[in-house]
Amino acid sequence: MSISQKCQYALRSVFELAKHQGEGPLKIADIAKAQAIPTRFLEVILNQLKQAGFVESRRGSAGGYVLMRPRATLTVGEIIRFIEGPLSPVQCIAGSSGEQCPLHGDCAFLPMWDRVRDALSTVYDTTTFEDLVEQECLRRNEFILNYNI
């Protein structure tokens, strides 16, 4: 399963908001700059994330975007499914299109595709944005320690 550029931008924008959760709203320009996302795409993505209830926008000079939920409860899988749809390595196990396959019900690959989907789901659904923020902090601390030695 390949993650689209749009989905990567959505994940990175939520990650940036997660990094700054509790510090107040972030402006689109700041998110775009920090995560190397074109502003025009980011505006559309944030609007979609807002409609889905993942983020909230606040007006005014101190306005911007904030996460609607604690970063510890928001998973990567939720954002991916919102942007991409069902997690599936092949179309035939994603939904009703499997019935269009000439091997429907008699496919030797189906158990393998199910295991791939389940593995993807496990990784995405057990990775929270809190985990990602913590991992970034650890990487930065390791870099600082190695740089100072």
C-alpha positions in Angstrom: 0.0 0.0 0.0 1.4 3.3 -1.0 0.5 6.4 1.0 -0.4 9.4 -1.2 1.4 12.7 -1.0 -1.8 14.3 0.3 -1.9 11.7 3.1 1.7 12.4 4.0 0.9 16.1 4.1 -2.1 15.4 6.4 0.0 13.2 8.7 2.8 15.8 8.8 0.3 18.7 9.6 -1.3 16.7 12.4 2.2 15.8 13.7 3.2 19.5 13.8 0.0 20.4 15.7 0.7 17.5 18.0 4.2 18.8 18.7 2.7 22.1 19.8 -0.4 20.9 21.5 -1.2 23.0 24.6 0.8 26.0 23.3 -2.1 27.6 21.4 -3.1 27.7 17.8 -0.6 27.3 14.9 -0.9 29.4 11.8 -1.0 27.7 8.4 2.2 29.4 7.4 4.1 28.0 10.4 2.8 24.5 9.8 3.7 24.7 6.1 7.2 26.0 6.8 8.0 23.5 9.6 6.8 20.5 7.6 7.6 21.5 4.0 4.0 21.5 2.8 2.8 23.8 0.1 0.4 26.3 1.7 -2.3 25.9 -0.9 -2.5 22.1 -0.3 -2.3 22.6 3.5 -5.3 24.9 3.5 -7.4 22.2 1.8 -6.1 19.4 4.0 -6.7 21.3 7.2 -10.2 22.2 6.1 -10.9 18.5 5.5 -9.4 17.5 8.9 -11.5 20.2 10.5 -14.7 18.8 8.8 -13.8 15.4 10.2 -13.3 16.7 13.7 -9.6 16.1 14.0 -8.6 19.8 14.1 -10.3 23.1 15.0 -9.6 26.5 13.6 -9.6 29.6 15.7 -10.0 33.1 14.3 -8.2 36.3 15.1 -4.7 37.6 15.1 -3.7 34.8 17.6 -5.7 32.3 15.6 -4.8 29.2 13.7 -5.3 25.4 14.1 -5.2 23.1 17.1 -5.9 19.4 17.5 -9.3 18.5 18.8 -8.1 15.4 20.8 -5.1 14.7 22.9 -2.2 13.5 20.8 -1.9 10.4 22.9 -5.3 9.2 21.7 -5.0 10.1 18.0 -3.5 7.4 15.8 -1.8 7.5 12.5 -4.3 4.9 11.3 -7.2 7.2 11.9 -5.7 9.9 9.7 -4.7 7.5 7.0 -8.1 5.9 6.8 -9.8 9.3 6.7 -7.6 10.5 3.8 -7.0 7.2 1.9 -10.0 5.0 2.8 -9.7 1.4 4.0 -6.2 0.0 4.6 -5.6 -2.7 2.0 -2.6 -3.9 0.0 -4.9 -4.9 -2.9 -8.3 -3.7 -4.0 -10.0 -7.1 -3.7 -9.9 -7.0 0.1 -10.7 -3.3 0.4 -14.5 -3.9 0.0 -17.1 -4.9 -2.5 -14.7 -4.8 -5.4 -13.4 -8.3 -4.5 -16.5 -9.7 -6.0 -15.4 -8.5 -9.4 -12.2 -10.6 -9.2 -12.5 -13.8 -11.3 -10.8 -15.7 -8.4 -13.2 -14.4 -5.8 -13.5 -17.0 -3.1 -10.8 -19.2 -4.5 -7.6 -17.1 -4.4 -4.4 -18.6 -3.1 -3.1 -15.1 -2.2 -6.1 -13.9 -0.1 -4.7 -15.2 3.3 -1.4 -13.4 2.6 -3.2 -10.2 1.6 -5.2 -10.4 4.8 -2.0 -10.8 6.9 -0.4 -7.8 5.1 -3.5 -5.7 5.8 -3.6 -6.8 9.5 0.1 -6.0 9.9 -0.4 -2.5 8.4 -3.4 -1.9 10.6 -1.4 -3.0 13.7 1.4 -0.6 13.0 -0.7 2.3 12.1 -3.4 1.8 14.8 -0.9 1.4 17.6 1.2 4.5 16.6 -0.1 7.6 18.2 1.0 11.1 17.5 2.3 11.2 21.1 4.6 8.3 20.1 5.9 10.2 17.1 6.5 13.4 19.1 8.4 11.4 21.7 10.5 9.6 19.0 11.4 12.9 17.5 12.6 14.2 20.9 14.7 11.1 21.4 16.3 11.5 18.0 17.1 15.1 18.7 18.6 14.3 22.1 20.7 11.6 20.5 21.9 14.0 17.9 22.8 16.6 20.5 24.6 14.0 22.6 26.6 12.7 19.6 27.4 16.2 18.4 28.7 17.3 21.8 31.0 14.2 22.3 
